[in-house]
């Protein structure tokens, strides 16, 4: 899996840490880190929660 630079940039653009985003979506900080570094792929519900928290469409954050 590739590093998710769009997700990382969107999170940073909102001024959020990985911990803050994780708290907002009901996940652990390590999960956000793994998603951003491409070590895991989030399930559709997690993708939706992340996109909602960042105010972006899912396809913008997770599709190539």
C-alpha positions in Angstrom: 0.0 0.0 0.0 1.1 3.5 -0.7 1.5 6.3 1.8 -1.7 8.3 2.0 -0.3 11.8 1.6 -3.7 13.3 0.8 -5.0 12.1 4.2 -2.0 13.4 6.0 -2.2 16.8 4.3 -5.9 17.2 4.9 -5.4 16.3 8.6 -2.5 18.8 8.9 -4.5 21.4 7.0 -7.2 21.2 9.7 -4.6 21.6 12.4 -5.3 18.1 13.8 -2.8 15.6 15.3 -3.2 11.9 14.6 -4.5 11.6 18.2 -7.1 14.3 17.7 -8.4 12.8 14.5 -8.5 9.3 16.0 -10.5 10.6 18.9 -13.0 12.3 16.5 -13.5 9.1 14.6 -13.6 6.7 17.5 -10.3 4.9 16.7 -6.8 4.7 18.2 -4.0 7.0 17.2 -1.9 4.0 16.0 -4.7 3.1 13.5 -4.6 6.6 12.0 -0.8 6.3 11.7 -1.0 3.0 10.0 -3.6 4.3 7.5 -1.4 7.4 6.7 1.7 5.3 6.2 -0.1 2.7 4.1 0.4 -0.2 6.6 -3.4 -0.8 6.7 -6.4 0.0 4.7 -9.5 1.4 6.6 -12.9 -0.2 6.3 -15.6 1.8 4.5 -17.1 3.1 7.7 -13.7 4.4 9.0 -13.1 6.0 5.6 -16.5 7.8 5.9 -15.8 9.0 9.4 -12.4 10.3 8.5 -13.8 12.1 5.4 -16.6 13.6 7.5 -14.2 14.8 10.2 -11.9 16.4 7.7 -14.7 17.9 5.6 -13.6 16.1 2.4 -15.3 13.6 0.1 -14.1 10.0 0.7 -12.9 9.7 -2.9 -10.6 12.7 -2.5 -8.8 11.1 0.4 -8.7 7.4 -0.5 -8.8 6.9 -4.3 -5.9 7.3 -6.6 
